[in-house]
Amino acid sequence: MTKAAEIDIASVSKLYGKTTAVDAISLKIPPGTYCCLLGPSGCGKTSTLRMIAGHESISIGDVRLGNTVITDLPPAKRGTAMMFQSYALFPHLDLVDNVAFSLKMKGMEKIERRAKAMKMLELMQLEAYATRRPAQLSGGQQQRVALARALITDPEALLLDEPLSALDPFLKIRMRAELKKLQTSLGITFVHVTHSQEEAMALADLIVVMNDGRIEQAAHPRVVFEAPATAFVARFMGDHNVITGRVIESLATGIVLEVSGGGQFAALGAGLAVGAPVDIAIRTDHVRVGEMPISGLGFTGIVSNVEYLGSTVKLVANGAGIDDFTVILDDTEFFAAPVKVGDAIPLSWEAPDAIVLGRLAH
């Protein structure tokens, strides 16, 4: 297989008329990385992937693969391969001819290209189905054929556009494991677009959270989970409560903020002036229920929703000017002292669990 190459996206923008789909993003994806572009619909992640692939022109900026600027190269000359969401298999061709199609377009002899296609089908454990047509395969098998067809050109980077979205939940989890195993064994760079936080966390070495055409954070999954860079990342990943207010006290070690409803909360993070707007984040699974909080590190809330999720229970509470404050409890802990909708409960957390979030300059 071809050696993996670094992908360097340098101040790239994509404009559609007066609409900016991607807004001056810069990102380095190290060689051999499994990178997930993550964000809600319309955040610019698919446009970014298509610009790397050459299926979308770049309005401003450059993309480099290894030492080569590929900004103006056609897709087939870039050293990348794209696997589309729809798989786009040819219904009238058997699997060998589907996989070998790009080699046929390049003029490779039939015996040679079919032999190479069989090797790719063996890699995907599909050699027994070589003479079948796509319609005779399951969704997961079709996906593996699409992967084999993308990889047969020995790309330096494989680009995947929501590759698991059409699969049922059980198959999704199995194919996730197969994708990760495949990327590790091939050693090439994978760039994978998804709107699923769980998928990105399970697969990526590098998560790039996008919003409104910009990069909010690019980091290892654990960093994104434990130290979200902005309020958007904290909310989108769903594992932090975000409290928004204004600084009323600024100390060397942290701040005190006040929310519009009157509640006051302390957080670690210096350098903010009194009166400045601020967002703080508190991990949903680090909130304690039933212990009276120390000043600034909790409040009494009214339970508005309880959801049993198996190994955990999710509580939602309102109070102190905060709506929809989420708590994730271990099921044993919850059932030892269960609460119901309408109950008033003290909620508290430790000082290190409240962090000041950064803000993107717009």
C-alpha positions as CSV (number, residue, x, y, z in Angstrom):
1,M,0.0,0.0,0.0
2,T,1.0,3.6,-0.6
3,K,2.6,5.5,2.3
4,A,0.3,7.8,4.2
5,A,0.7,11.6,3.7
6,E,-0.1,14.6,5.8
7,I,-3.1,16.7,4.7
8,D,-2.6,20.4,5.1
9,I,-5.6,22.6,4.7
10,A,-4.4,26.3,4.6
11,S,-6.9,29.1,5.0
12,V,-9.5,27.4,2.9
13,S,-12.9,29.0,2.1
14,K,-15.8,27.8,0.0
15,L,-18.3,30.4,-1.2
16,Y,-21.6,29.7,-3.0
17,G,-22.5,33.2,-4.3
18,K,-22.8,35.3,-1.2
19,T,-23.0,32.3,1.2
20,T,-19.9,31.2,3.0
21,A,-20.0,27.4,3.5
22,V,-16.5,27.1,4.8
23,D,-14.8,30.1,6.4
24,A,-11.0,30.3,6.2
25,I,-10.2,27.0,8.0
26,S,-6.7,25.8,8.6
27,L,-6.0,22.2,9.7
28,K,-3.1,19.8,9.6
29,I,-4.0,16.1,9.6
30,P,-0.9,14.0,10.4
31,P,-0.1,11.0,8.2
32,G,-1.8,7.8,9.2
33,T,-4.4,9.6,11.3
34,Y,-8.1,8.6,11.6
35,C,-9.7,12.1,11.5
36,C,-13.4,12.7,11.9
37,L,-15.0,15.9,10.7
38,L,-17.9,16.3,13.2
39,G,-20.8,18.7,13.3
40,P,-24.4,19.4,12.6
41,S,-26.0,19.5,9.1
42,G,-24.8,22.6,7.2
43,C,-21.6,23.1,9.3
44,G,-19.3,22.8,6.3
45,K,-17.8,19.3,7.0
46,T,-18.9,17.7,3.7
47,S,-17.9,20.7,1.6
48,T,-14.4,20.5,3.3
49,L,-14.2,16.7,2.5
50,R,-15.2,17.4,-1.1
51,M,-12.6,20.1,-1.5
52,I,-9.9,17.7,-0.3
53,A,-11.2,15.2,-2.8
54,G,-11.4,17.6,-5.7
55,H,-15.2,17.2,-6.2
56,E,-15.7,20.8,-5.0
57,S,-13.6,23.7,-6.2
58,I,-11.7,25.8,-3.5
59,S,-12.7,29.5,-3.5
60,I,-9.8,30.7,-1.4
61,G,-6.7,28.9,0.0
62,D,-4.8,25.7,-0.7
63,V,-4.9,22.0,0.1
64,R,-1.6,20.1,0.3
65,L,-1.2,16.3,0.4
66,G,2.4,15.5,1.5
67,N,4.6,17.9,-0.4
68,T,2.1,18.4,-3.3
69,V,-0.3,21.3,-3.6
70,I,-3.4,19.5,-4.9
71,T,-5.8,22.5,-5.0
72,D,-6.2,22.5,-8.8
73,L,-5.6,18.9,-9.6
74,P,-8.5,16.7,-10.8
75,P,-9.7,14.0,-8.3
76,A,-7.9,11.1,-10.1
77,K,-4.5,12.8,-9.9
78,R,-4.7,13.8,-6.1
79,G,-3.6,10.6,-4.4
80,T,-6.9,10.5,-2.5
81,A,-9.9,8.2,-2.9
82,M,-13.5,9.0,-2.0
83,M,-16.2,6.7,-0.7
84,F,-19.6,8.2,-1.2
85,Q,-22.5,8.0,1.2
86,S,-24.7,6.2,-1.5
87,Y,-21.8,3.7,-2.3
88,A,-22.6,4.4,-6.1
89,L,-22.0,0.8,-7.1
90,F,-22.8,-0.3,-10.7
91,P,-25.9,-2.6,-10.5
92,H,-25.1,-4.5,-13.8
93,L,-21.5,-5.4,-12.9
94,D,-20.3,-8.2,-10.6
95,L,-18.2,-7.3,-7.6
96,V,-14.8,-7.9,-9.3
97,D,-15.7,-5.5,-12.1
98,N,-17.2,-2.9,-9.7
99,V,-14.0,-2.9,-7.7
100,A,-11.7,-2.9,-10.8
101,F,-13.6,-0.1,-12.6
102,S,-11.1,2.7,-11.9
103,L,-8.2,0.5,-13.1
104,K,-10.2,-0.2,-16.3
105,M,-10.5,3.6,-16.8
106,K,-6.7,3.9,-16.4
107,G,-6.2,1.3,-19.1
108,M,-4.9,-1.6,-17.0
109,E,-5.1,-5.0,-18.6
110,K,-8.1,-7.2,-17.7
111,I,-6.2,-10.1,-16.1
112,E,-4.1,-7.8,-14.0
113,R,-7.0,-5.5,-12.8
114,R,-9.2,-8.5,-12.0
115,A,-6.4,-10.1,-10.0
116,K,-5.9,-6.9,-8.0
117,A,-9.7,-6.6,-7.5
118,M,-9.8,-10.2,-6.1
119,K,-7.0,-9.2,-3.6
120,M,-9.1,-6.3,-2.4
121,L,-12.2,-8.5,-2.1
122,E,-10.1,-10.9,0.0
123,L,-9.0,-8.0,2.2
124,M,-12.8,-7.3,2.7
125,Q,-13.6,-11.0,3.2
126,L,-15.9,-10.9,0.2
127,E,-14.0,-13.3,-2.2
128,A,-16.8,-15.8,-2.0
129,Y,-19.2,-13.2,-3.4
130,A,-17.0,-12.1,-6.3
131,T,-19.5,-13.1,-9.1
132,R,-22.5,-11.5,-7.4
133,R,-24.2,-8.2,-8.3
134,P,-24.6,-5.5,-5.7
135,A,-28.4,-6.1,-5.3
136,Q,-27.6,-9.6,-4.0
137,L,-25.6,-8.2,-1.1
138,S,-26.5,-6.8,2.4
139,G,-25.9,-3.2,3.2
140,G,-22.7,-4.0,5.1
141,Q,-21.4,-6.1,2.2
142,Q,-22.2,-3.3,-0.3
143,Q,-20.3,-0.9,1.9
144,R,-17.2,-3.2,1.9
145,V,-17.3,-3.4,-1.9
146,A,-17.4,0.4,-2.0
147,L,-14.4,0.5,0.3
148,A,-12.5,-2.0,-1.8
149,R,-13.2,0.1,-4.9
150,A,-11.9,3.2,-3.2
151,L,-8.8,1.5,-1.9
152,I,-7.7,-0.3,-5.1
153,T,-6.0,2.9,-6.4
154,D,-3.6,2.8,-3.4
155,P,-4.6,6.2,-2.2
156,E,-2.5,8.2,0.4
157,A,-5.8,9.3,2.0
158,L,-9.2,7.7,2.0
159,L,-12.1,10.2,2.3
160,L,-15.4,8.9,3.7
161,D,-18.7,10.8,3.5
162,E,-21.1,9.6,6.3
163,P,-20.2,5.9,5.4
164,L,-22.3,4.4,8.2
165,S,-25.5,6.4,8.0
166,A,-27.4,3.9,5.9
167,L,-26.7,0.9,8.2
168,D,-28.8,-0.4,11.1
169,P,-27.5,0.2,14.6
170,F,-26.0,-3.2,15.2
171,L,-24.2,-3.2,11.8
172,K,-23.0,0.3,12.4
173,I,-21.1,-0.8,15.5
174,R,-19.7,-3.8,13.7
175,M,-18.6,-1.7,10.7
176,R,-17.1,0.9,13.0
177,A,-14.8,-1.8,14.4
178,E,-13.9,-3.0,10.8
179,L,-13.1,0.6,9.6
180,K,-10.8,1.2,12.5
181,K,-9.1,-2.2,12.0
182,L,-8.7,-1.5,8.3
183,Q,-7.3,2.0,8.8
184,T,-4.8,0.6,11.4
185,S,-3.7,-2.3,9.1
186,L,-3.3,-0.1,6.0
187,G,-1.7,2.8,7.9
188,I,-3.1,5.4,5.6
189,T,-4.9,8.7,6.5
190,F,-8.7,8.4,6.8
191,V,-10.9,11.5,6.8
192,H,-14.5,10.6,7.8
193,V,-17.4,13.0,7.9
194,T,-20.1,12.3,10.5
195,H,-22.7,14.0,12.6
196,S,-22.6,11.3,15.3
197,Q,-20.6,12.2,18.4
198,E,-20.5,8.5,19.4
199,E,-19.1,7.5,16.0
200,A,-16.4,10.1,16.1
201,M,-15.4,9.2,19.6
202,A,-15.2,5.5,18.8
203,L,-13.1,5.9,15.6
204,A,-11.0,9.1,15.6
205,D,-7.4,9.9,16.7
206,L,-8.3,13.5,15.8
207,I,-11.8,15.0,16.1
208,V,-12.5,18.3,14.2
209,V,-15.7,19.9,15.5
210,M,-17.2,22.3,12.9
211,N,-19.9,24.8,13.2
212,D,-21.1,27.5,10.8
213,G,-18.2,26.9,8.4
214,R,-15.5,27.2,11.0
215,I,-13.4,24.8,13.2
216,E,-14.4,25.1,16.9
217,Q,-11.9,22.6,18.1
218,A,-9.5,20.0,16.6
219,A,-8.1,17.6,19.2
220,H,-7.8,14.0,20.4
221,P,-11.3,12.6,21.5
222,R,-10.4,12.6,25.2
223,V,-9.4,16.3,25.0
224,V,-12.7,17.2,23.2
225,F,-14.6,15.3,25.8
226,E,-12.9,16.5,28.9
227,A,-11.8,20.0,27.9
228,P,-14.2,21.4,25.3
229,A,-12.8,24.6,23.8
230,T,-16.1,26.5,23.3
231,A,-19.7,26.4,24.5
232,F,-20.7,25.0,21.1
233,V,-18.4,22.0,21.5
234,A,-19.5,21.4,25.1
235,R,-23.2,21.5,24.0
236,F,-22.7,19.5,20.8
237,M,-20.8,16.7,22.5
238,G,-23.6,16.6,25.1
239,D,-21.4,15.7,28.1
240,H,-21.3,19.1,29.7
241,N,-23.8,21.6,31.0
242,V,-23.2,25.1,29.8
243,I,-24.0,28.1,32.0
244,T,-23.9,31.5,30.4
245,G,-23.7,34.8,32.3
246,R,-21.6,37.8,33.1
247,V,-18.5,38.1,35.3
248,I,-19.3,39.8,38.6
249,E,-16.0,38.9,40.4
250,S,-12.5,38.2,38.8
251,L,-9.8,36.6,41.0
252,A,-6.3,35.3,40.3
253,T,-7.6,31.7,40.2
254,G,-11.0,32.1,38.7
255,I,-14.2,34.0,38.3
256,V,-17.7,34.3,39.7
257,L,-20.5,34.7,37.1
258,E,-24.1,35.7,37.5
259,V,-26.8,34.3,35.2
260,S,-29.8,36.5,34.1
261,G,-32.1,34.5,36.5
262,G,-29.9,35.6,39.5
263,G,-27.9,32.4,40.3
264,Q,-24.1,32.9,41.0
265,F,-21.5,30.3,40.1
266,A,-17.7,30.0,40.5
267,A,-15.4,28.6,37.9
268,L,-11.7,28.1,37.3
269,G,-10.1,30.3,34.7
270,A,-8.6,33.8,35.0
271,G,-8.1,36.8,32.8
272,L,-11.7,37.9,32.4
273,A,-12.8,41.5,33.3
274,V,-15.8,42.2,35.5
275,G,-18.9,42.6,33.2
276,A,-17.5,40.4,30.4
277,P,-19.8,37.7,29.0
278,V,-18.7,34.2,29.9
279,D,-19.7,30.5,29.4
280,I,-18.7,27.8,31.9
281,A,-19.0,24.1,31.6
282,I,-19.8,21.4,34.2
283,R,-19.5,17.7,33.3
284,T,-23.0,16.0,33.5
285,D,-21.5,12.8,35.1
286,H,-19.6,14.8,37.8
287,V,-22.7,16.4,39.4
288,R,-23.7,15.0,42.8
289,V,-27.4,14.8,43.9
290,G,-28.5,15.3,47.5
291,E,-25.5,17.1,48.9
292,M,-26.0,20.7,49.8
293,P,-23.6,22.7,47.6
294,I,-20.8,25.0,48.8
295,S,-21.3,28.6,47.6
296,G,-21.0,28.9,43.8
297,L,-20.7,25.2,43.3
298,G,-24.3,24.1,42.9
299,F,-28.0,25.0,43.4
300,T,-31.3,23.5,44.3
301,G,-33.2,22.3,41.2
302,I,-36.7,21.0,40.4
303,V,-36.6,17.7,38.5
304,S,-38.3,18.1,35.1
305,N,-37.4,14.8,33.5
306,V,-36.0,11.3,34.4
307,E,-34.8,8.9,31.8
308,Y,-33.7,5.4,32.6
309,L,-30.9,4.4,30.2
310,G,-29.8,1.0,31.5
311,S,-26.4,1.5,33.2
312,T,-27.1,5.2,33.8
313,V,-30.1,7.4,34.6
314,K,-30.4,10.9,33.1
315,L,-32.0,13.6,35.3
316,V,-33.0,17.1,34.0
317,A,-33.6,19.9,36.5
318,N,-34.4,23.7,36.4
319,G,-33.4,26.3,39.0
320,A,-31.3,29.4,39.9
321,G,-32.1,30.8,36.4
322,I,-30.8,27.7,34.6
323,D,-33.0,25.6,32.4
324,D,-32.4,21.9,31.4
325,F,-29.4,21.2,33.7
326,T,-28.5,17.6,33.0
327,V,-27.2,15.0,35.5
328,I,-26.0,11.5,34.5
329,L,-26.1,9.1,37.5
330,D,-24.9,5.5,37.8
331,D,-28.1,3.4,37.9
332,T,-27.1,1.9,41.4
333,E,-26.6,5.4,42.8
334,F,-30.0,6.6,41.4
335,F,-32.1,3.6,42.7
336,A,-30.5,3.9,46.1
337,A,-32.2,7.2,46.5
338,P,-34.6,7.7,43.5
339,V,-36.2,11.0,42.7
340,K,-39.2,11.9,40.5
341,V,-40.4,14.8,38.4
342,G,-41.4,17.7,40.6
343,D,-38.9,16.9,43.4
344,A,-36.6,19.6,44.6
345,I,-33.0,18.3,44.8
346,P,-29.7,19.9,45.8
347,L,-27.1,19.6,43.0
348,S,-23.4,20.2,43.6
349,W,-20.0,19.7,42.0
350,E,-16.3,20.1,42.8
351,A,-14.4,23.3,41.9
352,P,-12.2,21.6,39.2
353,D,-15.4,20.4,37.4
354,A,-16.5,24.0,36.5
355,I,-14.3,25.4,33.7
356,V,-14.4,28.6,31.8
357,L,-14.9,28.1,28.1
358,G,-13.2,30.0,25.3
359,R,-15.0,31.9,22.6
360,L,-14.3,31.9,18.9
361,A,-13.5,35.4,17.5
362,H,-16.1,36.1,14.9
